[in-house]
């Protein structure tokens, strides 16, 4: 056995070789048969009634008795929640027979493209998705206990849902004070054999499984091993003999079981739960079965596997084989077999009859932790994000307090702590690190949870955060933000250096945010450039999840972004990609600012001051709805003495600024201003410096206004319009440091036109179109900067 832990090896050996293994009572055997009959009857009934794709479980029906055994055993061991992620194959069967989704609702969804189905689509399903992608949840009564089952909605991108399920599971296990009860919730992931071996995210979540801040106390992985992936047979799909081999890297027990033996399957599923509850480690079940039809029911598998499907056509079904076995053993007779089949069909027929009279009920998406939050159809509200000065001062003082005999690194003492002490004394010039710490700290004092994860985010890639301090003598750590108040008097703060994964970790944090709307959940990229390693999570879940599946998320993403001559892989967080995903209409002037913020699918911002970053973070929780927030965070500005804010900008009367107007004391009369330069992010400071240098040659005056668009999406139409009206003779120019085909330009250009009522087209100033985000040559970078600064003020 590949497992190294001797206790685990002994436990598994004793269980498998023990007398109780596969020693089912007559009643247990009958129960397994009943579940097999329900599984096969569902597929055959749907095949007759609906000539449509359903991605049936035919050939793998033993999954259903296995999952019944798993859920019942979990409930027996005190599990309160089971969170399931699975692909499309067998999903409808699981919904009907495991989740307990009403058959009339499920059958009604088969006619979603008919007039009768439109009510359901419009009131419950958002923009809609195919039925075998939808999620559901339900409570199941088992004896005198109740267990909650939830099946996560998922896209066709196989295995993408895995980290989302684990994040949801972890959130269910985590109490408000940060303590975790790993027995409280169980994560279950169902896989296809080709996907488990082929998709890289599987390896990523396996490596997360034992990490302190990502573990869920063991996930049960179930491989429904059809021995084929669409049309590709195993010898072309993987190098390893089994699809489960990757799990050996973590020493995970792997149980191979015959899918034609439902009693063995049920026994192994029960065993997996017992193992998980004892050792809090992952387990893998490789259920070796087959796929009776093609990739879907309308596909012809014998095009590519003629002999295989000739064999399958002659092979008896699981229900037939198991029924014959039980009759031979004397457990049931032929009459009881027929009765069991008849009862299963009767239930299906009743559900089918009820489907015509089925009326959609309100979605459950705002229940439980989400109760009280506003949906996109109801009025949303943004609350005040300013804070009282006493809270600011209290947090600042805590940030420079250390435990006794805690020796700080001398560089931190000199540059960080001394700088913070000056800020405390003067109440001016708060830098980015201070602004962020104040945002986190004030939320913590309001009893919100703050969870920040990402590669090297404890210190921060650019050494600005230092949320975790290390004693230079003992290596003990200290987190100031965990000590703002007495125990129990503040929210839980958790900053986590993650594994070197974007896809799995971002998916995990998204899942966490789906389950806990009262936590600020932040994922930070090491460099924003690396975010495209998680593009599937962004495209399929974060940007579209609310519209497809009515699932809100308040996930925040910090993406370091800025052109500073560091080359094509360390300059751009691909701002343009997030803006392209935004679903607002560029031709429609939005004068209802609150409504625009509530109905857009993504918020995108590129702030230029610590105070605005502070308010932007706090706004995530100080509203009665949730939206994903994408933040282009700075690099060089983290230590730029110009990028600072004073205490008044954090106070009770302060708030987030969607734009910053030009406050130059040297500005000519409004009607004499010849250009308005709209911009965002670091380029503002380049423009401001260039304007200052040119002032000497312009009689000490400024005739070019610089307006910072801090919130790019939803676009501030009203404020851009005001600026255009303020400077009636000025040409409107958009300036960016990114190439023309990247950055904000293609998003803002039509919206600027709409804002100024199409009186003129905005002019573009920035780098030329480019395939690569940035040059890798420092001198060329400087030359490009000089060229577009000259163009801006020409």
TORDREN-421646 format. One record per residue (C-alpha): x, z, y. Coordinates in steps of 0.1 Angstrom, whole numbers, padded with zeros to 4 digits, always signed. Layout:
// TORDREN-421646
XZY
...
// end
This chain:
// TORDREN-421646
+0000+0000+0000
+0013-0009+0035
+0000+0024+0050
+0030+0047+0057
+0011+0080+0063
+0012+0099+0029
-0019+0118+0038
-0039+0086+0044
-0025+0070+0012
-0035+0100-0009
-0070+0103+0007
-0077+0066+0001
-0063+0067-0035
-0084+0098-0044
-0116+0082-0029
-0112+0048-0047
-0102+0063-0080
-0126+0092-0079
-0157+0095-0101
-0181+0092-0072
-0168+0058-0061
-0194+0031-0069
-0215+0057-0087
-0248+0050-0070
-0281+0066-0080
-0311+0045-0090
-0327+0051-0057
-0296+0041-0038
-0294+0009-0058
-0330+0001-0050
-0323+0008-0013
-0294-0016-0013
-0315-0043-0030
-0343-0038-0005
-0318-0044+0023
-0304-0075+0006
-0340-0088+0002
-0347-0082+0039
-0315-0100+0049
-0321-0131+0028
-0359-0132+0035
-0352-0132+0072
-0329-0162+0069
-0352-0182+0046
-0383-0174+0068
-0365-0185+0100
-0353-0217+0082
-0389-0226+0074
-0405-0216+0107
-0378-0227+0132
-0359-0260+0129
-0332-0247+0152
-0297-0233+0152
-0296-0197+0143
-0261-0193+0128
-0276-0175+0098
-0260-0150+0075
-0267-0170+0044
-0240-0162+0019
-0229-0130+0036
-0262-0110+0033
-0244-0080+0019
-0234-0073+0055
-0269-0058+0061
-0268-0031+0033
-0233-0024+0043
-0242-0018+0079
-0272+0004+0069
-0249+0025+0049
-0224+0027+0078
-0250+0037+0104
-0266+0064+0081
-0232+0078+0072
-0221+0079+0109
-0253+0097+0118
-0247+0122+0090
-0212+0129+0105
-0226+0136+0140
-0221+0102+0156
-0246+0098+0185
-0238+0062+0195
-0227+0031+0177
-0215+0003+0199
-0214-0031+0181
-0197-0063+0190
-0201-0094+0169
-0201-0132+0170
-0231-0155+0167
-0231-0157+0129
-0256-0132+0114
-0264-0118+0149
-0302-0124+0147
-0303-0108+0112
-0284-0078+0125
-0308-0075+0155
-0338-0076+0132
-0326-0054+0103
-0301-0031+0118
-0309-0028+0155
-0346-0027+0149
-0354-0054+0176
-0391-0061+0173
-0397-0093+0152
-0423-0105+0176
-0398-0104+0205
-0371-0120+0184
-0394-0148+0172
-0407-0153+0207
-0372-0160+0219
-0370-0190+0195
-0396-0207+0218
-0377-0198+0250
-0377-0235+0260
-0415-0237+0258
-0439-0227+0285
-0447-0195+0265
-0411-0185+0266
-0406-0189+0304
-0421-0154+0312
-0395-0138+0290
-0367-0159+0305
-0376-0152+0341
-0384-0114+0338
-0359-0102+0313
-0332-0127+0305
-0317-0135+0339
-0306-0171+0339
-0308-0169+0302
-0285-0174+0272
-0290-0187+0237
-0306-0162+0215
-0276-0156+0193
-0256-0144+0223
-0280-0117+0235
-0275-0080+0233
-0300-0053+0225
-0301-0015+0221
-0324+0009+0202
-0327+0044+0189
-0329+0049+0151
-0343+0079+0135
-0324+0089+0103
-0338+0121+0087
-0341+0147+0115
-0314+0130+0136
-0315+0101+0161
-0286+0077+0166
-0284+0051+0194
-0273+0016+0185
-0262-0009+0211
-0252-0045+0205
-0231-0060+0233
-0240-0094+0247
-0212-0119+0242
-0202-0154+0249
-0192-0181+0223
-0156-0172+0230
-0148-0156+0197
-0134-0121+0198
-0136-0119+0236
-0162-0091+0234
-0139-0069+0214
-0122-0050+0243
-0155-0048+0262
-0171-0029+0232
-0141-0006+0231
-0143+0002+0268
-0180+0009+0265
-0173+0032+0235
-0146+0051+0253
-0169+0056+0283
-0196+0070+0260
-0170+0094+0246
-0158+0106+0280
-0174+0136+0298
-0175+0139+0336
-0145+0163+0335
-0124+0137+0316
-0126+0154+0282
-0132+0131+0253
-0152+0136+0221
-0141+0108+0198
-0168+0118+0173
-0196+0111+0198
-0195+0073+0197
-0183+0048+0171
-0171+0013+0179
-0178-0014+0153
-0165-0050+0156
-0176-0078+0133
-0153-0108+0130
-0151-0142+0113
-0121-0147+0091
-0107-0176+0112
-0112-0158+0145
-0096-0125+0133
-0065-0143+0123
-0064-0168+0152
-0074-0151+0184
-0046-0132+0202
-0069-0105+0216
-0073-0091+0181
-0036-0081+0181
-0040-0067+0216
-0068-0044+0207
-0051-0032+0176
-0021-0022+0197
-0045-0004+0221
-0061+0016+0192
-0035+0044+0192
-0029+0047+0229
-0041+0080+0244
-0062+0065+0272
-0076+0036+0253
-0082+0050+0218
-0118+0053+0207
-0109+0074+0177
-0109+0045+0153
-0128+0012+0153
-0144-0002+0121
-0135-0038+0119
-0157-0059+0095
-0144-0094+0086
-0173-0116+0073
-0149-0138+0054
-0167-0171+0049
-0134-0187+0037
-0138-0214+0064
-0137-0217+0102
-0162-0244+0113
-0146-0272+0092
-0111-0258+0088
-0101-0241+0055
-0078-0211+0054
-0046-0230+0044
-0048-0248+0078
-0061-0218+0097
-0035-0192+0091
-0001-0185+0075
-0010-0151+0060
-0027-0148+0026
-0055-0128+0041
-0071-0129+0076
-0066-0092+0079
-0028-0092+0078
-0024-0085+0115
-0039-0051+0111
-0010-0040+0089
+0012-0038+0120
-0006-0006+0129
-0007+0008+0094
-0045+0003+0092
-0062+0006+0058
-0077-0027+0047
-0105-0027+0022
-0111-0061+0004
-0146-0062-0011
-0167-0088-0029
-0196-0100-0007
-0215-0108-0038
-0215-0071-0048
-0237-0054-0022
-0233-0020-0039
-0196-0022-0035
-0200-0034+0001
-0223-0005+0009
-0199+0019-0007
-0169+0006+0012
-0188+0007+0046
-0196+0043+0039
-0160+0050+0030
-0148+0034+0062
-0169+0058+0083
-0156+0088+0063
-0121+0077+0068
-0126+0071+0105
-0142+0105+0111
-0114+0122+0092
-0083+0104+0106
-0096+0088+0138
-0079+0056+0130
-0090+0020+0127
-0102+0006+0094
-0106-0031+0083
-0132-0043+0058
-0125-0078+0045
-0159-0088+0030
-0151-0119+0009
-0181-0141+0009
-0191-0177+0018
-0212-0197+0042
-0241-0214+0025
-0248-0239+0052
-0227-0257+0078
-0213-0242+0110
-0250-0241+0120
-0281-0251+0102
-0281-0286+0117
-0246-0293+0106
-0235-0311+0074
-0206-0292+0058
-0200-0317+0029
-0186-0342+0054
-0154-0322+0052
-0157-0299+0022
-0177-0318-0004
-0165-0300-0035
-0168-0266-0019
-0204-0272-0010
-0212-0286-0044
-0201-0253-0058
-0220-0233-0032
-0252-0253-0039
-0251-0242-0075
-0241-0206-0067
-0269-0180-0070
-0277-0160-0038
-0268-0124-0034
-0305-0114-0038
-0308-0133-0071
-0275-0119-0085
-0282-0083-0075
-0318-0085-0086
-0308-0098-0120
-0282-0071-0123
-0306-0043-0115
-0332-0057-0140
-0304-0058-0167
-0295-0022-0158
-0331-0011-0161
-0332+0000-0124
-0361-0023-0116
-0383-0048-0135
-0394-0083-0125
-0426-0070-0110
-0408-0046-0087
-0384-0073-0076
-0413-0096-0067
-0430-0067-0049
-0399-0060-0028
-0397-0097-0018
-0434-0099-0010
-0432-0068+0012
-0403-0082+0032
-0421-0115+0037
-0452-0097+0048
-0433-0079+0076
-0419-0112+0088
-0453-0128+0088
-0468-0100+0108
-0440-0104+0134
-0445-0141+0135
-0483-0137+0142
-0477-0112+0169
-0452-0134+0187
-0479-0155+0204
-0494-0124+0220
-0461-0109+0229
-0455-0102+0266
-0421-0095+0279
-0415-0059+0289
-0391-0048+0316
-0355-0049+0306
-0338-0018+0295
-0307-0026+0316
-0313+0000+0343
-0320+0028+0319
-0299+0058+0310
-0268+0061+0333
-0281+0031+0354
-0315+0047+0362
-0321+0047+0400
-0299+0017+0407
-0314-0013+0424
-0316-0046+0406
-0310-0078+0424
-0348-0081+0429
-0352-0048+0447
-0338-0036+0481
-0302-0025+0480
-0285-0003+0504
-0249+0004+0515
-0242+0040+0526
-0217+0054+0550
-0181+0052+0539
-0165+0072+0567
-0155+0108+0559
-0150+0140+0579
-0116+0147+0592
-0113+0180+0574
-0114+0161+0540
-0088+0137+0552
-0065+0165+0563
-0071+0185+0531
-0061+0155+0508
-0031+0147+0529
-0017+0182+0526
-0023+0182+0488
-0004+0149+0485
+0028+0167+0497
+0024+0199+0477
+0045+0203+0445
+0046+0229+0417
+0073+0255+0419
+0107+0244+0407
+0096+0207+0406
+0126+0186+0416
+0115+0154+0433
+0137+0123+0432
+0157+0123+0465
+0146+0088+0475
+0109+0099+0472
+0116+0130+0492
+0133+0110+0519
+0111+0080+0523
+0077+0090+0509
+0072+0127+0514
+0089+0127+0548
+0067+0098+0558
+0036+0115+0546
+0045+0147+0565
+0049+0126+0597
+0015+0111+0591
+0000+0146+0587
+0016+0158+0619
+0008+0128+0641
-0025+0117+0623
-0013+0082+0631
+0004+0053+0613
-0011+0058+0578
+0004+0033+0555
-0012+0015+0525
-0003+0042+0500
-0019+0068+0522
-0050+0048+0527
-0055+0042+0490
-0048+0078+0481
-0074+0089+0507
-0100+0065+0492
-0094+0079+0457
-0092+0115+0469
-0124+0115+0489
-0143+0100+0460
-0128+0126+0437
-0140+0154+0461
-0174+0138+0459
-0173+0143+0421
-0169+0107+0412
-0145+0097+0384
-0116+0074+0393
-0100+0054+0366
-0071+0031+0374
-0052+0012+0347
-0027-0017+0345
+0009-0024+0339
+0031+0001+0357
+0003+0012+0380
+0012+0049+0379
+0042+0042+0401
+0029+0008+0413
+0048-0025+0407
+0062-0022+0443
+0069+0015+0441
+0042+0024+0467
+0018+0046+0448
+0037+0072+0428
+0004+0087+0416
+0024+0104+0388
+0055+0123+0399
+0084+0131+0375
+0106+0161+0378
+0142+0150+0378
+0153+0179+0357
+0126+0186+0331
+0107+0152+0332
+0075+0171+0336
+0048+0152+0355
+0025+0161+0383
-0005+0142+0397
-0015+0154+0431
-0049+0138+0430
-0058+0160+0400
-0052+0191+0421
-0074+0185+0452
-0098+0213+0443
-0104+0241+0418
-0111+0230+0382
-0146+0216+0380
-0149+0211+0417
-0137+0175+0418
-0141+0143+0398
-0117+0133+0370
-0087+0112+0381
-0070+0091+0354
-0042+0067+0363
-0028+0048+0332
+0002+0027+0325
-0014+0002+0301
+0002-0019+0274
+0015-0053+0285
-0018-0070+0281
-0041-0086+0307
-0069-0098+0285
-0076-0068+0264
-0071-0042+0291
-0092-0060+0317
-0119-0064+0290
-0117-0027+0282
-0121-0017+0318
-0150-0040+0323
-0167-0024+0293
-0160+0010+0307
-0176+0000+0340
-0207-0013+0322
-0213+0021+0307
-0204+0043+0337
-0217+0032+0371
-0206+0065+0387
-0169+0059+0381
-0146+0038+0403
-0130+0017+0376
-0099-0003+0388
-0077-0027+0369
-0045-0037+0387
-0024-0067+0378
+0014-0062+0378
+0015-0093+0399
-0017-0111+0408
-0003-0143+0392
-0007-0127+0358
-0044-0123+0360
-0050-0157+0344
-0040-0141+0311
-0075-0126+0313
-0094-0157+0324
-0119-0155+0296
-0130-0120+0306
-0133-0131+0342
-0153-0163+0335
-0175-0151+0307
-0182-0115+0316
-0172-0104+0351
-0184-0133+0371
-0215-0142+0351
-0226-0112+0331
-0252-0100+0355
-0269-0134+0357
-0267-0142+0320
-0274-0108+0306
-0286-0086+0334
-0256-0063+0331
-0242-0050+0364
-0206-0039+0368
-0188-0023+0396
-0153-0032+0382
-0126-0035+0409
-0096-0057+0405
-0064-0052+0425
-0043-0084+0425
-0010-0083+0444
-0009-0116+0464
+0012-0130+0491
+0038-0157+0498
+0072-0141+0504
+0096-0166+0488
+0094-0151+0453
+0085-0183+0435
+0055-0199+0418
+0049-0170+0394
+0051-0142+0419
+0031-0154+0449
-0005-0161+0441
-0034-0143+0424
-0052-0176+0424
-0077-0166+0451
-0093-0200+0449
-0105-0195+0414
-0125-0163+0422
-0140-0180+0452
-0150-0210+0431
-0169-0186+0408
-0190-0172+0437
-0226-0183+0435
-0236-0182+0472
-0248-0214+0489
-0223-0228+0515
-0251-0247+0533
-0274-0217+0538
-0267-0194+0568
-0270-0158+0556
-0283-0136+0584
-0294-0108+0561
-0260-0092+0555
-0272-0065+0530
-0292-0090+0510
-0262-0114+0508
-0240-0086+0495
-0265-0077+0468
-0273-0111+0455
-0238-0126+0453
-0221-0123+0419
-0187-0114+0432
-0171-0098+0462
-0137-0111+0473
-0116-0095+0500
-0081-0097+0514
-0077-0068+0538
-0050-0064+0565
-0052-0026+0572
-0050+0006+0551
-0083+0018+0567
-0102-0013+0557
-0089-0011+0522
-0100+0026+0522
-0136+0017+0532
-0137-0013+0508
-0129+0010+0478
-0153+0036+0488
-0181+0011+0494
-0180+0003+0457
-0196+0036+0449
-0215+0042+0482
-0243+0018+0475
-0273+0019+0452
-0262-0012+0432
-0229-0024+0417
-0209-0056+0421
-0175-0066+0408
-0149-0065+0436
-0118-0088+0437
-0091-0075+0461
-0060-0095+0470
-0036-0065+0476
-0004-0067+0496
+0033-0066+0486
+0056-0066+0516
+0028-0051+0538
+0030-0019+0517
+0060-0009+0538
+0055-0030+0569
+0053-0007+0599
+0027-0030+0615
+0003-0025+0586
-0009+0010+0595
-0041+0028+0605
-0049+0060+0625
-0071+0089+0614
-0100+0077+0636
-0103+0046+0614
-0112+0069+0584
-0135+0093+0602
-0173+0098+0601
-0181+0069+0625
-0159+0043+0608
-0168+0017+0582
-0156-0015+0565
-0149-0044+0589
-0159-0077+0575
-0138-0093+0602
-0113-0080+0628
-0118-0095+0663
-0087-0103+0684
-0078-0073+0705
-0048-0088+0723
-0043-0073+0758
-0028-0106+0769
-0057-0128+0761
-0068-0154+0787
-0105-0156+0797
-0128-0164+0768
-0136-0199+0780
-0099-0206+0784
-0091-0199+0748
-0082-0232+0732
-0080-0222+0695
-0095-0196+0672
-0073-0190+0642
-0094-0177+0613
-0072-0162+0585
-0069-0133+0560
-0042-0112+0544
-0005-0112+0552
-0005-0145+0571
-0022-0126+0600
+0011-0107+0607
+0031-0140+0606
+0006-0155+0631
+0007-0124+0653
+0045-0123+0654
+0046-0160+0662
+0021-0156+0690
+0042-0127+0705
+0073-0148+0704
+0055-0177+0722
+0040-0155+0749
+0071-0157+0770
+0067-0195+0773
+0030-0191+0781
+0033-0170+0813
+0029-0138+0793
-0006-0148+0781
-0023-0156+0748
-0046-0186+0747
-0050-0186+0710
-0073-0160+0694
-0065-0147+0659
-0096-0135+0639
-0091-0118+0605
-0118-0126+0578
-0113-0095+0557
-0143-0101+0534
-0142-0137+0522
-0172-0135+0499
-0200-0130+0507
-0190-0150+0538
-0195-0133+0572
-0216-0162+0587
-0230-0141+0615
-0196-0127+0627
-0179-0161+0626
-0208-0175+0646
-0203-0148+0672
-0166-0155+0675
-0173-0193+0679
-0198-0185+0706
-0174-0160+0723
-0148-0187+0727
-0170-0217+0735
-0142-0242+0742
-0119-0232+0714
-0112-0253+0684
-0119-0235+0651
-0089-0235+0628
-0085-0220+0593
-0049-0208+0586
-0036-0198+0552
-0002-0195+0535
-0014-0210+0503
-0014-0248+0496
-0044-0267+0508
-0059-0271+0473
-0056-0233+0467
-0064-0201+0486
-0096-0198+0507
-0098-0232+0523
-0122-0251+0500
-0145-0221+0500
-0145-0213+0537
-0145-0248+0551
-0182-0257+0545
-0193-0221+0553
-0175-0222+0587
-0193-0254+0594
-0226-0238+0585
-0218-0208+0607
-0211-0228+0638
-0242-0250+0631
-0220-0281+0623
-0209-0285+0659
-0174-0293+0647
-0154-0293+0615
-0128-0266+0611
-0092-0277+0611
-0069-0268+0583
-0034-0254+0588
-0013-0243+0559
+0009-0256+0532
+0003-0291+0518
-0015-0296+0485
+0006-0286+0455
+0004-0283+0418
+0025-0252+0418
+0014-0222+0438
+0047-0218+0457
+0082-0230+0459
+0110-0212+0442
+0135-0219+0469
+0138-0193+0497
+0149-0218+0524
+0121-0242+0516
+0097-0213+0517
+0109-0204+0552
+0107-0240+0564
+0071-0244+0551
+0062-0212+0570
+0078-0224+0602
+0060-0258+0599
+0025-0244+0595
+0030-0217+0622
+0040-0245+0646
+0009-0264+0636
-0013-0234+0642
-0001-0230+0678
+0004-0266+0686
// end
